[in-house]
Structures are given as structure tokens and as C-alpha cells.
Amino acid sequence: MKQILNRLFDHQSLTRSEATEVMTNMAAGLYNEAQIAAFISVYLMRSIELDEIIGFREALLSMAVKVDLSDFGIMDIVGTGGDGKNTFNISTAACFVVAGAGYKVAKHGNYGATSVSGSSNVLEYFGVKFTTDESVLKNSLDRSGFAYLHAPVFNPAMKHVAPVRKNLGVRTFFNMLGPLINPAQPKYQCLGVYNLKMMRLYSYIYQRLGTQYTIVHSLDGYDEISLTNTAKIVNNSGEFVYTPEELGFNKIEQQALWGGEIVQDAAVIFLNVLENKATAAQRDAVIINAALAIQTRCPFKSIEDCKAEAMESLQNGAAMNAFRKFLNHNT
């Protein structure tokens, strides 16, 4: 590791195979916490290279618990996290709206690294038991349209990194890796990122992997379509920029999406959204992200049609029903 760190401090980058080897060694516990912290810190001060992140991804996927959900035509809806906005669980709520609309979602998530409530925090609050049991996950998808893959149980090799990430308390390249190491490797991915540089990097990665993708970023720094500002969207068809009004919504004030001080606060908002009792701002933020996920799965559909499907899922109770069924099979 000393040699690797000296190279990185000298502004050199790793080859794909070197990145795979370093991540494999890190997961095997061959480096101490100080070395891991130093390694992570390099990427806080410079951008990660395409070959580096693909090498890290290959190492983690090779060590992950395997699960085959390919028969379901699954998608993932996820943000990289680390945007520092402390919103309620917009992408997780969108997952159940999409599941309620009849699509299959296998979300790969974790506890919040820089926010009060990550997807694992809010689901655990409702009593969800995390599992790697493929039959349970398949049954959950079949009954509710949704399965949850809690990153730490599928990536036990990351136990050596978790304390360092927690102690650093800032976004790291592991936030970037999360959406890329879903063990189910969904063909369809709707991803939110917190800056434009990351958006470009992910688009290169998804093109190389052959993923059907949509990447979203709000220009005021949100890793989702927040409707608080103009948003940029990149997908297999190209790049697009929309104001909230062009997407058919009123502009939202940032505080309207705040997730609160504790997990319970975010959980109350999350449940209100699914019960169609949320504020217009909270509902609209979930609707537009769900709509873009549906369009990722069905690119031939217009955004208006996808919005209508998402809204119907909320209004007719299908989104809440999907959540109830998920809880019935996972608590």
C-alpha cells in the first residue's frame, strides 16, 4: 500500500487491474485503517478515473454474495448519496410508486453516510429484516414488486472499510460504487448524482456495461430531480436540461424536501407520501423521479404518460399496497 499511496500522492492513477487488486486486498483486511483513510482521501482531492472505478467494481462484484433475479426484468432506482441535502427518502419512496405501477424493482442500498436516513435506515425503522436469501427476494418481487438488497450483507468484505467511512463522515468514492455493485446487476438503472463530473463518468460506465440508464442531477446539487432548480438528465438517447416548469411542476423550495433531524422524521414523511397524504412538494419530487424510472424501463413512453402512471400508483393506493406487501414478506 505504501507504494500505491506514493504513486497516488504523485498524481498518478491506477490501472484497471491495479484497482481490482487494491480493492481485493482492502476487503481482505490487508491494510490498516490509517492506510484505508489515506487511500480514500486521495479521491476526495482528485477525480476518480474510469479504469479505477471499473476495477474497484469488478473486485467488489467478484466478492459479493451472488443472487440471480434476471427473470424479473428488474430495475434499480438509487442516488449516490453524499449530496449533503438531508432530504427525506425520495428514491426509496419512488421505488414503491414504480412497483405499484407494475414494474419490478430490486434496490441496492445502505445506511445513510452523510444524511439522517438512508434507504436501509428507513426500511429498518419499519421492521424490515435484511436477507441474502434468493428465494425470499424472489418471493418479495413476485408479491410486492420490490426487493431490497442491503449492501453490507451482500458485500461482507467491506466490513474493514465501513468504520473508516463512518469516522470520515463525508462522501467518498464508495458512494459512487454503490449503484454499480448491485449484486443482481439490473439491466435498467435510474441514478441520481450530486455533480456534473460524476454524471459524465457514470454515463461512460453505463455505456461500457450496456446498461439501459437514466442519470439525473439537479444543478443546485441534489442527487435526484428535486424540482428546486433546473435539472440535467442523461440517458441512452442523449442529454437534456429541464426547468421544473418544463417537467410540469411548480418550483419547490429546498426546505420543503428536508428529511428532519432523526430517522423517525424521514419515516413519517416517507409513509405520508405512500399514503398520498404528503405535501404537494414532497409528492411531486417522488412522482417525477418515479416517472423517470418508468421511462428508463420503457423508453418508448412519454414523460407525461410515465408521470400519469406514477400519479395513479399513488392515488389508487397501489404504491402503499406494494409497501404493505413488502413488509408482510420482509419483517
Secondary structure, DSSP 4 states (H G I P E B T S, - for coil): -HHHHHHHHTT----HHHHHHHHHHHHTT-S-HHHHHHHHHHHHHSPPPHHHHHHHHHHHHHHSPP---GGG--EEEEE----S--B--HHHHHHHHHHHTT--EEEEE---SSSS--HHHHHHHTTPPP---HHHHHHHHHHHSEEEEEHHHH-GGGGGTHHHHHHH-S--HHHHHGGG--TT--SEEEEE-SSHHHHHHHHHHHHHHT-EEEEEEETTS-SS--SSS-EEEEETTEEEEE-TTTTTS----GGGGB--SSHHHHHHHHHHHHTT-S-HHHHHHHHHHHHHHHHHH-TTS-HHHHHHHHHHHHHTSHHHHHHHHHHHHH-
